[in-house]
Amino acid sequence: MHDEAPSAAATDWAQITALYEVLLGLSDNPVVSLNHAVAVAMSRGAPAGLALLADLADDPRLPAARAHLWELVGERVAAREAYRMAASRSTNLAQQRYLNARADRLADDPPDAG
């Protein structure tokens, strides 16, 4: 589906969500559940994805996914904390830098809305 979309914004997230729901029925595992939650967030809104993530066990990949979804709903403090947690759990230096940079960006004052 990603490859068929003319752009990232045009990705058919509803179909991706449906495909993950079929996959969950065949092979319910933490990676499929995490990917399903992200697809749900993209097709039905970040709060719906966050609700699904809340039901998952504390998988080490969850803080980064939660951080992204918190950021999408405007919860900057929660997103920043989750990015920091994800960075602290990562053993990959490049990934740590990326996640800490995302957290640092959220530490700044939000842009003026008006």
N, C-alpha and C positions, 0 to 999 in steps of 0.2 A: 504494500500500500504506500509506503514512504517513497519507493522508487517511482511509482506511477503518478504521484502528485506533481503538478507543475512547479509547486513551491512548497515550502514548509507550512505556510499558512493555509494552503489548500489541501492539506492531508485529510483524508477521510477518517477522522478519529472515531466516528460512530461505527464504521465497519471494523476498524481495528479492535474496538471494544468488543464487538460481537464475536470476532474471531478468538479473542482471548477468553471469552466466556465459554466457547466451545472447547478450547484447550484446557481450561480449568476442569471441565467435565471429564477430560481424558487423562490429565496428569496434573493434579492439584499439588503444586510444590511452591516453596517460597518465592522463587524467581518469577514464576508465572503469575502468582498472586500480586507481587510487586508491580510487574509490568501491566497487569490488568488495572490496578489502582491508578497508575499514571494515565493509561488510556481513558479510563473513566473520568479522571480530572480534566483531560483535554476535551472530551466530548460532552460531559455533563456539568463541568465546573470543578474548580479546585476543592470546594468544600466536600463534594461527593467523593473525590479521590482521597482526601484526608480522612474521611469516615472509614473508608476501606483500609487505609494504612493503620488506623487505630486498632483494627481487629487482628493485625498480623503480629506474630511473635517478634521479639526484638532482634530482628535480622540486622547485621552490621551495615547493610546497604540502606536501611530505612532513614537514618538521619538526613542523608543527602536528598532523598526523594521528598521527605517531609519539608525540608528547608525550601526546596523549590516551590512546593505547593503553598507553604505559608507566605512566601514572597509573592506569589500570584494573587493571594487574597489580601495583600497589604499588611500582613502581620510581620513587620520588620524585625521586632525584637525576637519573636519566636523563630523566625527564619535565620537570623544571625546566630542564635544559640545552637540551632540544629546544624548549620554549616560548620560551626566550631566543633561540635561533637563529631560530625562526620570526618572532619580533618584529623581530629585526635585519634580516631579509630583506624585511619588509613595507614598503611605501611608504604605507600607509594608517594615519594617526595613531590612529584609533579602534581598529583592529585591533592596532596595537602596544600600546596601553594594555591591551586585553583580554588579550593573550598575556602581557604582563609581569605583569599582576595574577594570572594563573593561576600563573605561575612564582613570584611572591612568596608566594602562598598555600602553595605546596609547600615554601618555605624554612622555614616554621614547624615546630616539633616535631610529629610525628604525634600524634593523640589517643591517650590511654591505652587499651589494649585491655582492661584489666582492672580 
